[in-house]
Amino acid sequence: MLFYTLYIRWVATHVVFLKHDLAMKKIILFTSILSIVAACDKDNFETKPRLKLLSGNDKTVQFNGTLPIVLEYTDKEGDVSDSVFVKKMRLNRRIVPTLRDSFRLKIPNFPNTTKGEITVNLDYTAIISALNPPNIPGTVPARKESDTLNIQISVRDKAGNTSDTITVKNVIVERQ
């Protein structure tokens, strides 16, 4: 009789545990499905514009040349037509006074699209950094040191939302 009572209790307890395990499995399955759905939803466009650099890294700008930087943007409202913000950071070892380190460019009006490309053409006068670049030691005739820059770019849409900032790295601007 004692064996029978213990056996019944053992079976009854394990049946309860099995029911509990089945409920936990349902909760874990539901949570997993919900997480997957939430992760897949991240591909949708956001109100804040997002930028992706398509070209512009590791470029050399010749004397009086231009630097074309191609950006891809995504924006939920498609109203990325306010302005582009540009910030230059000189990386040269010799520290010298610099010209205008940041500036804003107006984006021309164009039809609202949620995804597109913007080409920013920075001309030579906008991209040079050192006010009076130092001479390269030992050069005859004396040559000026090139500016090596990282350029940060962000855009603002008509609603005033500012995008993430992208960096164009290692731009070399030849000087004379």
C-alpha positions, 0 to 999 in steps of 0.5 A: 500500500505504501508503494502504491501511494508513493507511485501515485504521488510520483506519477501525479507530480510528474504529470503536473511538471509535464503540464508546466513544461508544456506551458513554458514551451508555449511561452518560449515559442510565442516570445521567439516568434514575437522577437523575429517579427520585431526584428524583421520590422527594422527594415522599414524607413524611419522619420529620422533620415538615414545615410549610407556612403556610396563613394568618396573614401580614400580620394585625392583632390588635385589642386583646384579639383572637386570631391564628389561624395555620393550618399544614399538616403532613406527617409519615411516622409521623403522630405530630405531637401533642406540642407547638408552639414559638412565638418572637416577634421584635419589629420596632419601632424603639424597643427596650423590654423584652419579655414572654415571647419564646418559649413552648410549647403542647401539641397535643391528642392526635388520630388519627395522620395523615401529612398534616393541618392545625393551627390555632394560636390565639394569644390577646392575652396570649400575643401582646403583646410590649412590657412597657410599650409607648412612647406614640406622640408627638403623640397626644392622648389618648396612645396606645401603640405597636403591637407589630410582630412576626415569629412563628416556629413549629415542631412536635415529634412524639411521637418527638422530631423537630422540624420545620422553622421557619416564620415568620409575618411582619408581625403587628401587635398593637394596644395601648391 
